[in-house]
Amino acid sequence: MSPPIMASGTYPCHGSSRSHFSHDFPLTLLAVTLYLYRKRKPVLYTMLPMLLVLGATISAMFMSIYKAISTDQWMVAIVGGVILFLSLWAVVEAILVVRRIRVS
């Protein structure tokens, strides 16, 4: 009998992705920061924690993907890569929103 997928395959990505998607803390801070920026309010109080948590989460995901590739766990690397791509996509979209707000 084979172990469940979480125990055998994708569990290494769980730790680094859990803080990004399960708790949504960095993305929530990103949304609040954009809202405050749009309302011309101070954003430093939400932007600094967002950058810290988002940086830690993304670096943890890079380390998980690197470890998965070095140990030939391709499913873990693929899932981690997809999660990392979605995280970076959200950051790029936020940058585009800030650029649009500055222009108007």
Phi and psi in degrees as a GROMACS rama.xvg file:
@    title "Ramachandran Plot"
@    xaxis  label "Phi"
@    yaxis  label "Psi"
@TYPE xy
-87.0589  149.848  SER-2
-69.7639  160.047  PRO-3
-61.7587  159.575  PRO-4
-57.7226  -42.7561  ILE-5
-61.0579  -34.3944  MET-6
-79.4036  -30.2821  ALA-7
-106.938  -31.77  SER-8
-110.551  -66.3375  GLY-9
-99.0043  6.26436  THR-10
-60.793  -35.0336  TYR-11
-58.825  -28.9384  PRO-12
-79.2375  -15.1427  CYS-13
-61.9293  -42.2078  HIS-14
-63.2893  -44.0962  GLY-15
-80.6772  -28.8482  SER-16
-85.6576  -23.6552  SER-17
-58.0986  -45.4714  ARG-18
-71.3954  -20.3103  SER-19
-88.9646  -42.5074  HIS-20
-106.073  -36.2817  PHE-21
-71.0039  -45.4415  SER-22
-90.7358  -20.0227  HIS-23
53.6218  22.8148  ASP-24
-63.3069  -49.7152  PHE-25
-63.985  -38.9486  PRO-26
-70.3516  -34.4479  LEU-27
-65.6559  -44.0917  THR-28
-62.9889  -35.323  LEU-29
-63.539  -45.6372  LEU-30
-64.665  -42.2775  ALA-31
-65.4529  -40.441  VAL-32
-62.3978  -43.6262  THR-33
-64.1822  -39.9097  LEU-34
-61.6532  -47.5082  TYR-35
-64.0112  -38.7055  LEU-36
-63.2635  -42.162  TYR-37
-64.9628  -34.3132  ARG-38
-85.0801  4.2267  LYS-39
60.8128  39.8585  ARG-40
-104.841  164.276  LYS-41
-63.2978  131.807  PRO-42
-109.861  -4.91153  VAL-43
-59.923  -34.7646  LEU-44
-70.3129  -23.4219  TYR-45
-105.983  -27.429  THR-46
-71.1135  -42.7056  MET-47
-63.3297  -48.8551  LEU-48
-62.7241  -36.0069  PRO-49
-61.5982  -46.4867  MET-50
-63.4665  -40.0043  LEU-51
-64.0395  -50.8014  LEU-52
-69.6609  -41.7087  VAL-53
-64.798  -41.1711  LEU-54
-63.0122  -42.1467  GLY-55
-65.3919  -41.7591  ALA-56
-66.4662  -44.9984  THR-57
-68.3514  -38.5844  ILE-58
-67.3029  -36.3279  SER-59
-64.1881  -37.4324  ALA-60
-68.032  -40.9954  MET-61
-58.1595  -43.9636  PHE-62
-65.3004  -39.1755  MET-63
-64.7023  -41.558  SER-64
-66.0553  -43.9692  ILE-65
-59.6606  -44.9392  TYR-66
-64.4824  -40.0934  LYS-67
-65.0031  -40.632  ALA-68
-67.3127  -40.5372  ILE-69
-69.251  -21.5691  SER-70
-106.509  15.1504  THR-71
58.3793  36.0348  ASP-72
-98.8541  81.7247  GLN-73
-70.1617  -34.2437  TRP-74
-64.4893  -41.8157  MET-75
-63.3615  -42.5416  VAL-76
-64.2371  -39.5093  ALA-77
-67.6779  -47.1712  ILE-78
-62.4983  -44.1171  VAL-79
-61.8025  -39.9812  GLY-80
-64.2757  -39.469  GLY-81
-65.3811  -44.8913  VAL-82
-63.339  -42.1937  ILE-83
-63.1293  -42.9482  LEU-84
-59.621  -45.3606  PHE-85
-64.2682  -37.8505  LEU-86
-63.8881  -47.126  SER-87
-66.8834  -32.4781  LEU-88
-63.9163  -42.042  TRP-89
-62.1178  -39.0313  ALA-90
-66.6641  -42.9019  VAL-91
-63.1343  -42.5855  VAL-92
-60.7778  -39.3276  GLU-93
-64.6288  -40.3503  ALA-94
-63.2133  -39.9588  ILE-95
-64.9958  -37.397  LEU-96
-63.8265  -43.8205  VAL-97
-62.0484  -40.2747  VAL-98
-63.8548  -40.1795  ARG-99
-65.8517  -37.9194  ARG-100
-66.1087  -40.8119  ILE-101
-63.7689  -38.0268  ARG-102
-68.394  -39.0261  VAL-103
